[in-house]
Amino acid sequence: MTESLESVKGRMTVKLQKALSPVSLDVIDESAQHAGHKFHPGGVEPRGETHFRIKVVSEAFSGKSRLERHRLINAELAAELADGVHALAIEARAPGEPTRP
């Protein structure tokens, strides 16, 4: 899959692919479901890429707690979180782990 580095989704996808070598990765832009929500104090986010859901399966998560997995992803995406992404739902699993309901 080729993602544009000009989009937030594209940058996030590339960063996570490089950092985690995932078995599977789905970066879902859910921003349209939140149209009109306030960005940080002072206005509405004009770019529109503010809400994401990440579904990722990677060996990098083996033996790690849910909190450690989320911290790892948040650290990789620190620049995006500091620059307008203010909602990030994370589903991070190691290979063979079941999905959570």
DSSP file (Angstrom, degrees, kcal/mol; ACC not computed):
  #  RESIDUE AA STRUCTURE BP1 BP2  ACC     N-H-->O    O-->H-N    N-H-->O    O-->H-N    TCO  KAPPA ALPHA  PHI   PSI    X-CA   Y-CA   Z-CA
    1    1 A M              0   0    0      0, 0.0     2,-0.6     0, 0.0     0, 0.0   0.000 360.0 360.0 360.0 132.5    0.0    0.0    0.0
    2    2 A T        -     0   0    0      2,-0.0     2,-0.4    12,-0.0     8,-0.0  -0.921 360.0-170.1-107.6 123.1    1.3    3.4   -0.9
    3    3 A E        -     0   0    0     -2,-0.6     2,-0.4     7,-0.1     0, 0.0  -0.875  25.9-114.5-111.7 144.1    0.3    6.3    1.3
    4    4 A S    >   -     0   0    0     -2,-0.4     3,-1.1     1,-0.1     6,-0.3  -0.610  12.2-147.9 -75.9 130.4    0.9   10.0    0.5
    5    5 A L  T 3  S+     0   0    0     -2,-0.4    -1,-0.1     1,-0.2     6,-0.1   0.552  93.8  73.1 -74.7  -5.5    3.3   11.6    3.0
    6    6 A E  T 3  S+     0   0    0      4,-0.1     2,-0.3     5,-0.0    -1,-0.2   0.702  89.2  69.8 -79.5 -19.5    1.3   14.8    2.4
    7    7 A S  S <> S-     0   0    0     -3,-1.1     4,-2.2     1,-0.1     5,-0.2  -0.693  83.1-129.8 -97.8 153.2   -1.6   13.4    4.5
    8    8 A V  H  > S+     0   0    0     -2,-0.3     4,-2.7     1,-0.2     5,-0.2   0.925 112.2  53.3 -62.6 -44.3   -1.6   12.8    8.2
    9    9 A K  H  > S+     0   0    0      1,-0.2     4,-2.5     2,-0.2    -1,-0.2   0.912 108.5  50.2 -57.3 -44.0   -2.9    9.3    7.6
   10   10 A G  H  > S+     0   0    0     -6,-0.3     4,-2.3     2,-0.2    -1,-0.2   0.913 111.2  47.0 -62.6 -44.6    0.0    8.7    5.2
   11   11 A R  H  X S+     0   0    0     -4,-2.2     4,-2.4    -7,-0.3    -1,-0.2   0.909 113.1  49.5 -64.2 -41.8    2.7    9.9    7.6
   12   12 A M  H  X S+     0   0    0     -4,-2.7     4,-2.4     2,-0.2     5,-0.2   0.922 110.9  49.9 -62.8 -44.0    1.2    7.8   10.4
   13   13 A T  H  X S+     0   0    0     -4,-2.5     4,-2.4    -5,-0.2    -2,-0.2   0.931 112.0  46.8 -60.8 -47.9    1.0    4.7    8.2
   14   14 A V  H  X S+     0   0    0     -4,-2.3     4,-2.3     1,-0.2     5,-0.2   0.918 112.5  50.0 -63.0 -44.4    4.6    5.0    7.1
   15   15 A K  H  X S+     0   0    0     -4,-2.4     4,-2.4     1,-0.2    -1,-0.2   0.924 113.1  45.6 -60.8 -45.1    5.9    5.7   10.7
   16   16 A L  H  X S+     0   0    0     -4,-2.4     4,-2.4     2,-0.2     5,-0.4   0.870 111.0  52.8 -69.4 -35.9    4.1    2.7   12.1
   17   17 A Q  H  X S+     0   0    0     -4,-2.4     4,-1.7    -5,-0.2    -1,-0.2   0.933 113.8  43.4 -62.4 -44.8    5.2    0.4    9.2
   18   18 A K  H  < S+     0   0    0     -4,-2.3    -2,-0.2    -5,-0.2    -1,-0.2   0.903 119.7  41.5 -67.2 -41.8    8.8    1.4    9.8
   19   19 A A  H  < S+     0   0    0     -4,-2.4    -2,-0.2    -5,-0.2    -1,-0.2   0.835 128.5  24.7 -76.9 -33.5    8.7    1.1   13.6
   20   20 A L  H  < S-     0   0    0     -4,-2.4    40,-0.5    -5,-0.2    39,-0.3   0.583  78.2-144.2-112.9 -12.9    6.6   -2.0   14.0
   21   21 A S     <  -     0   0    0     -4,-1.7    38,-0.4    -5,-0.4    -4,-0.1   0.943  38.4-153.7  42.1  58.4    7.0   -4.1   10.9
   22   22 A P        -     0   0    0      0, 0.0    36,-0.3     0, 0.0     3,-0.2  -0.208  30.5-144.2 -69.9 150.2    3.4   -5.1   11.3
   23   23 A V  S    S+     0   0    0     34,-2.6     2,-0.3     1,-0.3    35,-0.2   0.859  96.1   2.9 -70.9 -39.8    1.7   -8.3   10.1
   24   24 A S  E     -A   57   0A   0     33,-1.4    33,-2.5     2,-0.0    -1,-0.3  -0.993  69.1-177.9-146.7 147.6   -1.3   -6.1    9.4
   25   25 A L  E     +A   56   0A   0     -2,-0.3     2,-0.4    31,-0.2    31,-0.2  -0.972   4.5 178.2-148.8 128.5   -1.9   -2.3    9.8
   26   26 A D  E     -A   55   0A   0     29,-2.4    29,-2.6    -2,-0.3     2,-0.7  -0.956   6.3-170.6-133.2 114.4   -5.1   -0.3    9.2
   27   27 A V  E     -A   54   0A   0     -2,-0.4     2,-0.5    27,-0.2    27,-0.2  -0.928  15.0-165.5-105.2 112.6   -5.0    3.4    9.8
   28   28 A I  E     -A   53   0A   0     25,-3.2    25,-2.3    -2,-0.7     2,-0.8  -0.879  15.0-143.7-109.2 122.3   -8.6    4.6    9.6
   29   29 A D  E     +A   52   0A   0     -2,-0.5     3,-0.3    23,-0.2    23,-0.2  -0.754  24.6 170.3 -84.8 109.9   -9.5    8.3    9.3
   30   30 A E    >   +     0   0    0     21,-2.3     3,-1.3    -2,-0.8     4,-0.3   0.170  41.5 113.8-103.1  15.7  -12.7    8.8   11.3
   31   31 A S  G >   +     0   0    0     20,-0.7     3,-2.2     1,-0.3    -1,-0.2   0.834  66.1  63.6 -59.7 -36.6  -12.6   12.6   11.1
   32   32 A A  G >  S+     0   0    0      1,-0.3     3,-1.1    -3,-0.3    -1,-0.3   0.800  95.7  60.5 -61.0 -27.5  -15.7   12.9    8.9
   33   33 A Q  G <  S+     0   0    0     -3,-1.3    -1,-0.3     1,-0.2    -2,-0.2   0.607 109.8  43.0 -72.9 -10.5  -17.7   11.4   11.8
   34   34 A H  G X  S+     0   0    0     -3,-2.2     3,-2.1    -4,-0.3    -1,-0.2   0.029  79.4 159.6-124.2  24.9  -16.6   14.3   13.9
   35   35 A A  T <   +     0   0    0     -3,-1.1     3,-0.1     1,-0.3    -3,-0.1  -0.210  67.7  21.5 -54.3 134.5  -17.1   17.2   11.5
   36   36 A G  T 3  S+     0   0    0      1,-0.3    -1,-0.3     9,-0.2     3,-0.1   0.311  85.9 139.5  90.2  -9.2  -17.3   20.6   13.3
   37   37 A H    <   -     0   0    0     -3,-2.1     8,-0.5     1,-0.1    -1,-0.3  -0.357  60.8-100.1 -64.5 149.1  -15.7   19.5   16.5
   38   38 A K  B     -C   44   0B   0      6,-0.1     6,-0.2    -3,-0.1    -1,-0.1  -0.429  29.1-149.5 -70.2 143.2  -13.4   22.0   18.0
   39   39 A F        -     0   0    0      4,-2.3     3,-0.1     1,-0.4    -1,-0.1   0.237  61.6 -36.8 -81.3-146.4   -9.7   21.6   17.5
   40   40 A H  S >  S-     0   0    0      1,-0.2     3,-0.9     2,-0.1    -1,-0.4  -0.370  98.4 -59.3 -70.8 163.0   -7.5   22.9   20.2
   41   41 A P  T 3  S+     0   0    0      0, 0.0    -1,-0.2     0, 0.0     3,-0.1  -0.144 123.3  46.0 -47.3 129.6   -8.7   26.1   21.9
   42   42 A G  T 3  S-     0   0    0     -3,-0.1     2,-0.3     1,-0.1    -2,-0.1   0.413 111.7 -23.2 118.0  -0.7   -9.0   28.8   19.3
   43   43 A G  S <  S-     0   0    0     -3,-0.9    -4,-2.3    -4,-0.1     2,-0.4  -0.954  71.8 -60.2 160.1-177.7  -10.7   27.3   16.3
   44   44 A V  B     -C   38   0B   0     -2,-0.3    -6,-0.1    -6,-0.2    -7,-0.0  -0.839  55.7-107.0-101.0 137.9  -11.8   24.4   14.1
   45   45 A E        -     0   0    0     -8,-0.5     3,-0.2    -2,-0.4    -9,-0.2  -0.505  28.7-164.9 -66.8 114.4   -9.2   22.3   12.5
   46   46 A P  S    S+     0   0    0      0, 0.0    -1,-0.2     0, 0.0    -2,-0.0   0.801  82.2  62.3 -73.5 -28.2   -9.2   23.2    8.8
   47   47 A R  S    S-     0   0    0      1,-0.1     3,-0.1     2,-0.1    -2,-0.1   0.850  90.5-147.5 -68.3 -34.6   -7.2   20.2    7.6
   48   48 A G        +     0   0    0     -3,-0.2     2,-1.2     1,-0.1     3,-0.3   0.272  62.1 114.1  88.4 -12.5   -9.9   17.8    8.8
   49   49 A E        +     0   0    0      1,-0.2    -1,-0.1   -18,-0.1     3,-0.1  -0.714  34.8 116.8 -95.7  89.1   -7.6   14.9    9.8
   50   50 A T        +     0   0    0     -2,-1.2    36,-1.7     1,-0.2    37,-1.5   0.595  57.7  57.9-127.8 -20.6   -8.1   14.9   13.5
   51   51 A H  E     + b   0  87A   0     -3,-0.3   -21,-2.3    35,-0.2   -20,-0.7  -0.973  60.0 168.9-125.6 123.8   -9.7   11.5   14.5
   52   52 A F  E     -Ab  29  88A   0     35,-2.5    37,-2.7    -2,-0.5     2,-0.4  -0.946  24.4-155.2-135.4 153.5   -8.1    8.1   13.8
   53   53 A R  E     -Ab  28  89A   0    -25,-2.3   -25,-3.2    -2,-0.3     2,-0.5  -0.999  16.0-160.3-123.8 130.1   -8.5    4.5   14.6
   54   54 A I  E     -Ab  27  90A   0     35,-3.2    37,-2.9    -2,-0.4     2,-0.5  -0.955   9.0-174.9-115.3 125.7   -5.4    2.2   14.4
   55   55 A K  E     +Ab  26  91A   0    -29,-2.6   -29,-2.4    -2,-0.5     2,-0.4  -0.976  21.0 165.5-117.0 115.7   -5.7   -1.5   14.1
   56   56 A V  E     -Ab  25  92A   0     35,-2.8    37,-2.6    -2,-0.5     2,-0.5  -0.993  27.2-166.5-140.0 138.6   -2.3   -3.1   14.1
   57   57 A V  E     +Ab  24  93A   0    -33,-2.5   -34,-2.6    -2,-0.4   -33,-1.4  -0.991  28.1 155.9-121.3 123.1   -0.9   -6.6   14.6
   58   58 A S    >   -     0   0    0     35,-2.3     3,-1.6    -2,-0.5     4,-0.2  -0.999  52.1-132.0-150.6 144.0    2.8   -6.8   15.3
   59   59 A E  G >  S+     0   0    0    -38,-0.4     3,-1.8    -2,-0.3    35,-0.1   0.747 102.8  77.7 -62.3 -23.8    5.3   -9.1   16.9
   60   60 A A  G 3  S+     0   0    0    -40,-0.5    -1,-0.3     1,-0.3    34,-0.1   0.693  89.1  56.8 -60.6 -18.2    6.7   -6.0   18.6
   61   61 A F  G X  S+     0   0    0     -3,-1.6     3,-2.3    32,-0.2    -1,-0.3   0.542  75.2 123.1 -92.2  -7.8    3.7   -6.2   21.0
   62   62 A S  T <  S+     0   0    0     -3,-1.8     3,-0.1     1,-0.3    -3,-0.0  -0.325  85.4   5.9 -58.3 129.3    4.5   -9.7   22.2
   63   63 A G  T 3  S+     0   0    0      1,-0.3     2,-0.3    -2,-0.0    -1,-0.3   0.468 104.8 119.8  77.3   1.8    4.8   -9.8   26.0
   64   64 A K    <   -     0   0    0     -3,-2.3    -1,-0.3     1,-0.1    30,-0.1  -0.761  62.2-121.6-101.5 146.2    3.8   -6.1   26.3
   65   65 A S     >  -     0   0    0     -2,-0.3     4,-2.2    -3,-0.1     5,-0.2  -0.278  31.8-103.7 -74.1 167.5    0.8   -4.9   28.3
   66   66 A R  H  > S+     0   0    0      1,-0.2     4,-2.3     2,-0.2     5,-0.2   0.904 123.8  51.4 -57.8 -42.8   -1.9   -2.9   26.6
   67   67 A L  H  > S+     0   0    0      1,-0.2     4,-2.5     2,-0.2    -1,-0.2   0.910 108.6  50.2 -63.1 -43.6   -0.5    0.3   28.2
   68   68 A E  H  > S+     0   0    0      1,-0.2     4,-2.1     2,-0.2    -1,-0.2   0.884 110.4  50.8 -62.7 -38.5    3.0   -0.4   26.9
   69   69 A R  H  X S+     0   0    0     -4,-2.2     4,-2.1     2,-0.2    -2,-0.2   0.924 111.5  46.7 -64.1 -45.2    1.6   -1.0   23.4
   70   70 A H  H  X S+     0   0    0     -4,-2.3     4,-2.9     1,-0.2    -2,-0.2   0.897 111.0  52.1 -66.1 -40.1   -0.3    2.3   23.4
   71   71 A R  H  X S+     0   0    0     -4,-2.5     4,-2.4     2,-0.2    -1,-0.2   0.898 107.9  52.5 -62.3 -40.3    2.7    4.2   24.7
   72   72 A L  H  X S+     0   0    0     -4,-2.1     4,-1.8     2,-0.2    -2,-0.2   0.930 113.2  43.0 -61.0 -47.1    4.8    2.7   21.9
   73   73 A I  H  X S+     0   0    0     -4,-2.1     4,-1.8     1,-0.2    -2,-0.2   0.927 113.3  51.7 -66.1 -45.4    2.3    3.9   19.3
   74   74 A N  H  < S+     0   0    0     -4,-2.9    -2,-0.2     1,-0.2    -1,-0.2   0.877 108.8  51.8 -60.2 -37.5    1.9    7.3   20.9
   75   75 A A  H >< S+     0   0    0     -4,-2.4     3,-1.1     1,-0.2    -1,-0.2   0.905 109.6  49.2 -65.8 -41.1    5.6    7.8   21.0
   76   76 A E  H 3< S+     0   0    0     -4,-1.8     3,-0.3     1,-0.2    -1,-0.2   0.831 117.8  40.6 -65.9 -31.6    5.9    7.0   17.3
   77   77 A L  T 3X S+     0   0    0     -4,-1.8     4,-2.4     1,-0.2    -1,-0.2   0.089  77.3 120.2-105.4  22.2    3.1    9.4   16.4
   78   78 A A  H <> S+     0   0    0     -3,-1.1     4,-1.9     1,-0.2    -1,-0.2   0.871  73.8  52.6 -56.2 -41.1    4.1   12.2   18.9
   79   79 A A  H  > S+     0   0    0     -3,-0.3     4,-0.8    -4,-0.2    -1,-0.2   0.911 111.6  45.6 -64.3 -41.8    4.5   14.8   16.1
   80   80 A E  H  4>S+     0   0    0      1,-0.2     5,-2.2     2,-0.2     3,-0.4   0.888 112.0  51.4 -68.5 -38.9    1.0   14.1   14.7
   81   81 A L  H ><5S+     0   0    0     -4,-2.4     3,-0.6     1,-0.2    -1,-0.2   0.831 112.0  47.5 -67.0 -31.1   -0.5   14.2   18.2
   82   82 A A  H 3<5S+     0   0    0     -4,-1.9    -1,-0.2    -5,-0.2    -2,-0.2   0.650 112.0  53.0 -80.8 -15.1    1.2   17.5   18.8
   83   83 A D  T 3<5S-     0   0    0     -4,-0.8    -1,-0.2    -3,-0.4    -2,-0.2  -0.109 133.2 -55.8-119.1  36.1    0.0   18.9   15.5
   84   84 A G  T < 5S+     0   0    0     -3,-0.6     2,-0.7     1,-0.3    -3,-0.2   0.118  93.9 116.1 123.8 -24.9   -3.7   18.4   15.3
   85   85 A V      < +     0   0    0     -5,-2.2    -1,-0.3     1,-0.2   -34,-0.2  -0.686  28.5 161.5 -77.3 117.4   -4.6   14.7   15.8
   86   86 A H        +     0   0    0    -36,-1.7     2,-0.4    -2,-0.7   -35,-0.2   0.355  56.1  53.9-123.0   6.6   -6.6   14.8   19.1
   87   87 A A  E     +b   51   0A   0    -37,-1.5   -35,-2.5     2,-0.0     2,-0.4  -0.950  56.1 167.1-141.3 122.8   -8.4   11.5   19.0
   88   88 A L  E     -b   52   0A   0     -2,-0.4     2,-0.5   -37,-0.2   -35,-0.2  -0.909  13.7-167.5-139.8 107.2   -6.6    8.2   18.5
   89   89 A A  E     -b   53   0A   0    -37,-2.7   -35,-3.2    -2,-0.4     2,-0.5  -0.816  16.5-159.9 -93.1 133.2   -8.3    4.8   19.1
   90   90 A I  E     +b   54   0A   0     -2,-0.5     2,-0.5   -37,-0.2   -35,-0.2  -0.958  23.2 179.2-124.4 128.5   -5.8    2.0   19.2
   91   91 A E  E     +b   55   0A   0    -37,-2.9   -35,-2.8    -2,-0.5     2,-0.5  -0.908  21.1 173.6-121.1  99.0   -6.3   -1.8   18.8
   92   92 A A  E     +b   56   0A   0     -2,-0.5     2,-0.3   -37,-0.2   -35,-0.2  -0.934   1.5 166.6-116.5 122.6   -2.9   -3.3   19.1
   93   93 A R  E     -b   57   0A   0    -37,-2.6   -35,-2.3    -2,-0.5   -32,-0.2  -0.926  32.8-125.7-131.9 155.3   -2.3   -7.1   19.2
   94   94 A A    >   -     0   0    0     -2,-0.3     3,-2.1   -37,-0.2   -35,-0.2  -0.660  55.7 -77.1 -88.2 155.3    0.5   -9.5   18.9
   95   95 A P  T 3  S+     0   0    0      0, 0.0    -1,-0.1     0, 0.0   -38,-0.0  -0.272 120.0  21.5 -54.6 136.0    0.1  -12.3   16.2
   96   96 A G  T 3  S+     0   0    0      1,-0.3   -39,-0.0    -3,-0.1     0, 0.0   0.216  91.3 124.1  90.8 -14.9   -2.3  -15.0   17.4
   97   97 A E    <   -     0   0    0     -3,-2.1    -1,-0.3     1,-0.1     2,-0.1  -0.563  64.3-114.9 -77.9 142.9   -4.1  -12.8   20.0
   98   98 A P        -     0   0    0      0, 0.0     2,-0.1     0, 0.0    -4,-0.1  -0.379  29.7-104.9 -73.7 155.3   -7.9  -12.6   19.6
   99   99 A T        -     0   0    0     -2,-0.1    -8,-0.0     1,-0.1    -6,-0.0  -0.476  35.9-117.2 -73.4 151.8   -9.6   -9.3   18.8
  100  100 A R              0   0    0     -2,-0.1    -1,-0.1     1,-0.1     0, 0.0  -0.706 360.0 360.0 -90.8 143.2  -11.4   -7.6   21.6
  101  101 A P              0   0    0      0, 0.0    -1,-0.1     0, 0.0    -2,-0.0   0.506 360.0 360.0 -67.1 360.0  -15.1   -7.1   21.4
